[in-house]
């Protein structure tokens, strides 16, 4: 097995976690979307570039997505596709949280809200 040498600052962080002197970040609900397309030259992936002014991962290419906020639980938003109950089962979570995750993903642009009964059609 190949041994990877970590930068010293990462080693120091790991030691602090192991010693209990550093507190891990509090996890929060978020959603990420990976869009792939099989094109004439192979697979293509949809990425966004984060603003360079952002504190976390500024300038990096990322999959679209983001954190869940209270507005994402709005049940008046039209729903298309598998039911929230089906998503809850797939994601091993409750229905309100399962319903909020696709809404978060749609804020990134690739999943625009659409009328109930409509479908996403293949790219031309």
Helices and strands as residue ranges (DSSP letters): H 8-19, E 30-32, E 36-39, E 42-45, E 48-49, E 61-62, E 65-67, G 70-73, H 84-91, H 95-106
